[in-house]
Amino acid sequence: MDEYQQLWDDWELLDQLDEELDDQADAQGAIGRKRRRIVKDRMNPFTAMSDDEFVERFRCNKTSMYDLIEEIKDQLSAPTDSRGCPVPPHLQTLIAVRCMATGDHQMTLGDCHDVSQMTVSRCLKVVSRAIASLSQRYIKPPRGNDMRRTIEQFHDISGMPGVVGAIDCTHISILRPSVENPEMFRCRKGYFSLNVQAVCGPDLQFHNVVARWPGSVHDSRVFENSRLCAEIEVNLNPRYHLLGDAGYPLKRYLMTPVSFPDNAHERAYNYSHSQTRNTVERAFGILKRRFGYLGKRVRTSLDTTKTVVVACVVLHNIAVKTGLVLPQDGRDVNLNVNNIPNEVPAQRRGNVEGRLKRQQIIRDFF
């Protein structure tokens, strides 16, 4: 706790020095505009809040927040509030992360931190961009020993071999976007959305995320046009594969369930497939509960919304790595209510390699 207090003391010392310079200028009758005061939080959450209170409001522990501030502070400019007061990087980060975590109205958050609603909006835009820039560090597929551990953990769930990740899409509700053809963003359930694709591991940590496609686009199209698809076609070991639902094509690197199982072995395969692939649905459920901003209709601009989604995934992975979990991990929650897979076109069939590989898995393991 000493390092948090020292950090906060340094921030307050800068503000005190600024006020002293203002007082000296007044005493000397200096002419000209006074130095601008820096907006500072009324309370030091690192010391004033308990660990549980801090996690409830910011969805990460104090150590993670401290490290995050240190990591992105150089990317944060100093926006001003309505009175021209600069907002320091630590306060920008606290405001933005709390906005993403709680999903509260920006005006309410502005009142909590003594800034305007516009300042909260600017902080969310700038900080989410800075956090999203860390995606290559925090959102990445497992390699080496981590991949072997991932395969073993997936196998332990329900006996499915060779799984390196579970893939699925989820819809993030948005306002009608100001683009040339906004109806492209209307999903099959009738509201405007982004169709966000992600791959996760057995520990519910995301290994890949794509957050740029309109809600009307089919899950398989998102995957087939992604960099992930191009990379695994070339680089993935033939023994390994992803798991996807019936909305994806059957490939040698992407196993889907058997559409019409006609024997006990195929039914056992489907059951194992469902239990193992459920990790990605649970991960989406936790992501939306951990960051209430994504569970509501997002009202920021389209570009900012895409950035916020990636930033939330980065923060989610940080929370998973530090062992921070929510009271419910999604095991008993029916996540298909908000994540209904699209119908598969009748002409879409698995390629020969995919069918042969799936048949071999069923024959050897089920």
C-alpha positions as CSV (number, residue, x, y, z in Angstrom):
1,M,0.0,0.0,0.0
2,D,3.0,2.3,0.5
3,E,3.7,2.5,-3.2
4,Y,0.0,3.6,-3.9
5,Q,0.2,6.3,-1.3
6,Q,3.5,7.5,-2.6
7,L,2.1,7.7,-6.1
8,W,-0.9,9.7,-5.0
9,D,1.3,11.9,-2.9
10,D,3.4,12.7,-5.9
11,W,0.3,13.7,-7.9
12,E,-1.0,15.9,-5.1
13,L,2.4,17.5,-4.6
14,L,2.4,18.6,-8.2
15,D,-1.0,20.2,-7.7
16,Q,0.2,21.9,-4.5
17,L,3.2,23.4,-6.3
18,D,0.9,24.7,-9.0
19,E,-1.3,26.4,-6.4
20,E,1.7,27.9,-4.7
21,L,2.9,29.4,-8.0
22,D,-0.5,30.9,-8.4
23,D,-0.4,32.5,-5.0
24,Q,3.1,33.9,-5.6
25,A,1.9,35.4,-8.9
26,D,-1.0,37.1,-7.0
27,A,1.3,38.4,-4.3
28,Q,3.7,39.9,-6.8
29,G,0.8,41.5,-8.8
30,A,1.8,39.6,-11.9
31,I,-0.1,40.5,-15.0
32,G,-1.4,37.8,-17.3
33,R,-3.3,34.6,-17.1
34,K,-2.7,32.4,-14.0
35,R,-1.4,28.9,-14.3
36,R,-4.2,26.4,-14.8
37,R,-5.1,24.2,-11.9
38,I,-5.0,20.5,-12.3
39,V,-8.2,18.5,-11.7
40,K,-7.6,16.0,-9.0
41,D,-9.8,13.3,-7.6
42,R,-11.5,14.2,-4.3
43,M,-10.5,10.8,-2.9
44,N,-7.6,8.5,-3.3
45,P,-9.3,5.2,-4.2
46,F,-6.0,3.3,-3.6
47,T,-6.1,4.1,0.1
48,A,-9.7,5.1,0.8
49,M,-11.2,2.0,-0.7
50,S,-10.8,-1.6,0.5
51,D,-9.6,-4.2,-2.0
52,D,-13.2,-5.4,-2.6
53,E,-14.6,-1.9,-3.1
54,F,-11.8,-1.1,-5.6
55,V,-12.5,-4.3,-7.6
56,E,-16.2,-3.6,-7.6
57,R,-15.8,-0.2,-9.1
58,F,-12.8,-0.7,-11.4
59,R,-12.9,-4.5,-12.2
60,C,-9.2,-4.9,-11.5
61,N,-7.1,-4.9,-8.3
62,K,-5.0,-2.0,-7.2
63,T,-1.7,-3.5,-8.4
64,S,-3.0,-4.0,-11.9
65,M,-4.4,-0.5,-12.0
66,Y,-1.2,1.0,-10.8
67,D,0.8,-1.0,-13.5
68,L,-1.8,0.0,-16.2
69,I,-1.5,3.7,-15.4
70,E,2.3,3.5,-15.6
71,E,2.1,1.6,-18.9
72,I,-0.2,4.0,-20.7
73,K,0.4,7.4,-19.1
74,D,2.8,8.5,-21.9
75,Q,0.1,8.0,-24.4
76,L,-2.4,10.2,-22.6
77,S,-2.5,13.9,-23.5
78,A,-3.9,16.3,-20.9
79,P,-7.5,17.1,-21.9
80,T,-9.2,19.9,-20.0
81,D,-12.5,20.1,-18.3
82,S,-15.1,22.9,-18.9
83,R,-13.1,25.2,-16.7
84,G,-9.8,24.7,-18.5
85,C,-8.2,22.5,-15.9
86,P,-5.9,19.7,-17.2
87,V,-6.9,16.2,-16.2
88,P,-3.8,14.1,-15.2
89,P,-3.2,10.7,-16.7
90,H,-4.1,8.7,-13.5
91,L,-7.5,10.4,-13.2
92,Q,-8.2,9.9,-17.0
93,T,-7.5,6.2,-16.5
94,L,-9.7,5.9,-13.4
95,I,-12.6,7.7,-15.0
96,A,-12.4,5.6,-18.3
97,V,-12.0,2.2,-16.6
98,R,-14.8,3.0,-14.2
99,C,-17.0,4.0,-17.1
100,M,-16.3,0.7,-18.9
101,A,-16.7,-1.4,-15.7
102,T,-20.0,0.0,-14.4
103,G,-21.7,1.3,-17.5
104,D,-22.9,4.3,-15.6
105,H,-24.0,7.4,-17.3
106,Q,-21.2,9.7,-18.2
107,M,-22.8,12.6,-16.4
108,T,-23.0,10.6,-13.2
109,L,-19.3,9.6,-13.4
110,G,-18.5,13.3,-14.1
111,D,-20.2,14.3,-10.9
112,C,-18.3,11.6,-8.9
113,H,-14.9,12.9,-10.2
114,D,-15.8,16.6,-10.4
115,V,-15.5,16.9,-14.2
116,S,-18.0,17.5,-17.0
117,Q,-19.7,14.8,-19.1
118,M,-17.7,15.9,-22.1
119,T,-14.5,15.3,-20.1
120,V,-15.6,11.8,-19.3
121,S,-16.4,11.2,-23.0
122,R,-12.9,12.4,-24.0
123,C,-11.2,10.3,-21.3
124,L,-13.1,7.2,-22.4
125,K,-12.0,7.8,-26.0
126,V,-8.3,8.5,-25.2
127,V,-7.8,5.9,-22.5
128,S,-9.6,3.1,-24.4
129,R,-7.3,3.7,-27.4
130,A,-4.3,3.6,-25.2
131,I,-5.4,0.3,-23.5
132,A,-6.4,-1.2,-26.9
133,S,-2.8,-0.5,-28.1
134,L,-1.6,-3.1,-25.6
135,S,-3.7,-5.8,-27.4
136,Q,-0.7,-7.5,-29.0
137,R,0.8,-8.0,-25.5
138,Y,-2.3,-9.2,-23.7
139,I,-4.4,-10.8,-26.4
140,K,-2.3,-13.5,-28.1
141,P,-2.5,-17.2,-28.8
142,P,-0.6,-19.7,-26.6
143,R,2.9,-20.8,-27.8
144,G,5.2,-23.6,-26.8
145,N,4.5,-24.9,-23.3
146,D,1.5,-22.7,-22.9
147,M,-0.1,-24.4,-26.0
148,R,0.6,-27.9,-24.6
149,R,-1.0,-26.8,-21.3
150,T,-4.0,-25.4,-23.2
151,I,-4.5,-28.6,-25.1
152,E,-4.3,-30.6,-21.9
153,Q,-6.8,-28.4,-20.0
154,F,-9.3,-28.5,-22.9
155,H,-9.0,-32.3,-22.9
156,D,-9.7,-32.4,-19.2
157,I,-13.0,-30.7,-19.7
158,S,-14.7,-33.5,-21.6
159,G,-12.1,-35.6,-23.4
160,M,-11.9,-33.6,-26.6
161,P,-8.4,-33.9,-28.1
162,G,-6.2,-31.4,-29.9
163,V,-8.2,-28.3,-29.0
164,V,-6.2,-25.0,-29.0
165,G,-9.2,-22.6,-28.7
166,A,-12.9,-22.2,-28.8
167,I,-14.3,-19.7,-31.3
168,D,-17.6,-17.8,-31.4
169,C,-19.2,-14.5,-32.0
170,T,-21.3,-12.2,-29.8
171,H,-23.3,-9.1,-30.6
172,I,-22.6,-5.7,-28.9
173,S,-25.7,-3.5,-29.1
174,I,-25.0,0.0,-30.4
175,L,-27.0,3.0,-31.5
176,R,-27.9,3.5,-35.2
177,P,-24.4,4.3,-36.6
178,S,-23.8,7.4,-38.7
179,V,-22.4,5.6,-41.7
180,E,-23.4,5.3,-45.4
181,N,-25.5,2.1,-45.0
182,P,-26.5,1.8,-41.3
183,E,-28.9,-1.1,-42.0
184,M,-25.8,-3.3,-42.4
185,F,-25.4,-3.1,-38.6
186,R,-28.9,-4.4,-37.9
187,C,-28.6,-8.0,-36.7
188,R,-31.1,-10.8,-37.2
189,K,-32.7,-10.0,-33.9
190,G,-33.6,-6.5,-35.1
191,Y,-31.3,-4.1,-33.3
192,F,-28.1,-2.4,-34.4
193,S,-24.9,-4.2,-33.3
194,L,-21.3,-5.1,-33.8
195,N,-20.6,-8.8,-34.5
196,V,-17.5,-9.5,-32.3
197,Q,-15.6,-12.7,-32.9
198,A,-13.2,-14.1,-30.3
199,V,-11.2,-17.2,-29.5
200,C,-10.7,-18.1,-25.9
201,G,-8.8,-20.7,-23.9
202,P,-9.9,-23.1,-21.1
203,D,-9.1,-20.5,-18.5
204,L,-11.6,-18.1,-20.2
205,Q,-8.7,-15.8,-21.4
206,F,-9.2,-14.4,-24.9
207,H,-6.5,-15.3,-27.4
208,N,-7.9,-13.4,-30.4
209,V,-10.6,-10.7,-30.9
210,V,-12.1,-9.1,-34.1
211,A,-14.4,-6.1,-33.3
212,R,-15.1,-4.4,-36.6
213,W,-17.9,-6.3,-38.4
214,P,-21.5,-5.1,-38.7
215,G,-24.2,-7.1,-36.9
216,S,-25.7,-8.5,-40.1
217,V,-22.6,-10.3,-41.2
218,H,-22.6,-14.1,-40.7
219,D,-20.2,-15.6,-38.2
220,S,-18.5,-17.7,-40.8
221,R,-17.8,-14.7,-43.0
222,V,-16.2,-12.9,-40.1
223,F,-13.9,-15.8,-39.6
224,E,-13.0,-16.5,-43.2
225,N,-12.0,-12.9,-43.7
226,S,-10.0,-12.6,-40.6
227,R,-6.2,-12.7,-40.2
228,L,-6.6,-15.5,-37.8
229,C,-8.0,-17.8,-40.5
230,A,-5.2,-17.0,-42.9
231,E,-2.6,-17.7,-40.2
232,I,-3.9,-21.0,-39.0
233,E,-4.4,-22.3,-42.5
234,V,-0.6,-22.0,-43.0
235,N,0.9,-22.4,-39.5
236,L,-1.4,-24.6,-37.4
237,N,-0.2,-28.1,-36.7
238,P,-2.6,-30.6,-38.5
239,R,-3.2,-32.4,-35.2
240,Y,-4.7,-29.3,-33.5
241,H,-7.9,-27.4,-34.2
242,L,-10.4,-24.9,-33.0
243,L,-13.9,-25.7,-31.9
244,G,-16.8,-23.8,-33.4
245,D,-20.6,-24.1,-33.5
246,A,-22.7,-25.0,-36.5
247,G,-22.4,-21.5,-37.8
248,Y,-18.8,-22.2,-38.9
249,P,-17.6,-24.4,-41.8
250,L,-16.0,-27.8,-41.0
251,K,-12.3,-27.6,-41.7
252,R,-9.2,-29.6,-40.8
253,Y,-8.4,-26.8,-38.3
254,L,-12.0,-26.1,-37.2
255,M,-14.2,-28.9,-35.8
256,T,-17.9,-28.4,-35.7
257,P,-20.7,-30.7,-34.2
258,V,-22.2,-33.5,-36.3
259,S,-25.5,-32.1,-37.6
260,F,-27.5,-35.4,-37.4
261,P,-25.8,-37.9,-35.2
262,D,-27.0,-41.4,-35.8
263,N,-25.0,-43.5,-33.3
264,A,-23.7,-43.3,-29.7
265,H,-20.2,-42.4,-30.8
266,E,-21.3,-39.3,-32.7
267,R,-23.6,-38.3,-29.8
268,A,-20.7,-38.6,-27.4
269,Y,-18.6,-36.5,-29.7
270,N,-21.3,-33.8,-29.9
271,Y,-21.7,-33.8,-26.1
272,S,-17.9,-33.4,-25.6
273,H,-17.8,-30.7,-28.3
274,S,-20.6,-28.7,-26.6
275,Q,-19.1,-29.0,-23.1
276,T,-15.6,-27.9,-24.3
277,R,-16.8,-25.1,-26.7
278,N,-18.9,-23.7,-23.8
279,T,-15.8,-22.0,-22.5
280,V,-16.1,-19.2,-25.1
281,E,-19.8,-18.6,-24.2
282,R,-18.9,-18.4,-20.6
283,A,-16.0,-16.0,-21.4
284,F,-18.4,-13.7,-23.3
285,G,-20.8,-13.8,-20.4
286,I,-18.1,-12.9,-17.9
287,L,-16.8,-10.1,-20.2
288,K,-20.2,-8.5,-20.3
289,R,-20.9,-8.8,-16.6
290,R,-17.4,-7.6,-15.7
291,F,-17.7,-4.6,-18.0
292,G,-21.3,-3.4,-17.8
293,Y,-20.7,-0.9,-20.6
294,L,-20.8,-3.8,-23.1
295,G,-23.9,-5.3,-21.7
296,K,-25.9,-2.1,-22.4
297,R,-26.6,-0.3,-25.7
298,V,-23.2,1.5,-26.4
299,R,-23.8,5.1,-27.2
300,T,-20.3,6.2,-28.3
301,S,-19.2,6.7,-31.9
302,L,-18.6,3.6,-34.0
303,D,-14.8,3.9,-33.9
304,T,-14.7,4.5,-30.2
305,T,-17.1,1.6,-29.6
306,K,-14.7,-0.8,-31.5
307,T,-11.8,0.5,-29.4
308,V,-13.7,0.1,-26.1
309,V,-14.5,-3.5,-27.0
310,V,-10.8,-4.4,-27.5
311,A,-9.8,-2.4,-24.4
312,C,-12.3,-4.4,-22.3
313,V,-10.9,-7.6,-23.6
314,V,-7.4,-6.5,-22.6
315,L,-8.6,-5.6,-19.1
316,H,-10.5,-8.9,-18.9
317,N,-7.3,-10.8,-19.7
318,I,-5.4,-8.8,-17.1
319,A,-8.0,-9.8,-14.6
320,V,-7.8,-13.5,-15.5
321,K,-4.0,-13.5,-15.3
322,T,-4.1,-12.0,-11.8
323,G,-6.7,-14.5,-10.7
324,L,-9.5,-12.0,-10.4
325,V,-12.9,-13.7,-10.9
326,L,-16.5,-12.6,-10.5
327,P,-18.8,-14.3,-7.9
328,Q,-20.4,-16.2,-10.8
329,D,-18.2,-17.6,-13.6
330,G,-21.1,-18.2,-16.0
331,R,-21.4,-22.0,-15.6
332,D,-25.1,-21.7,-14.7
333,V,-26.0,-18.9,-17.1
334,N,-27.7,-19.6,-20.4
335,L,-25.7,-17.4,-22.6
336,N,-27.4,-18.4,-25.9
337,V,-30.2,-16.0,-25.2
338,N,-28.1,-13.1,-26.5
339,N,-25.8,-15.1,-28.8
340,I,-27.9,-17.1,-31.2
341,P,-25.9,-18.6,-34.0
342,N,-27.1,-17.7,-37.5
343,E,-28.5,-20.5,-39.7
344,V,-25.9,-22.3,-41.9
345,P,-26.6,-22.0,-45.6
346,A,-27.8,-25.4,-47.0
347,Q,-25.0,-25.6,-49.5
348,R,-22.3,-25.1,-46.9
349,R,-20.6,-28.4,-46.2
350,G,-17.4,-29.4,-44.6
351,N,-14.4,-30.1,-46.9
352,V,-13.0,-33.6,-47.3
353,E,-10.1,-33.1,-44.9
354,G,-12.4,-31.7,-42.2
355,R,-14.8,-34.6,-42.5
356,L,-12.1,-37.2,-42.4
357,K,-10.4,-35.7,-39.4
358,R,-13.7,-35.5,-37.5
359,Q,-14.5,-39.1,-38.3
360,Q,-11.0,-40.1,-37.1
361,I,-11.5,-38.2,-33.8
362,I,-14.9,-39.9,-33.3
363,R,-13.5,-43.3,-34.1
364,D,-10.3,-43.0,-31.9
365,F,-11.7,-41.1,-28.8
366,F,-15.5,-41.6,-28.6
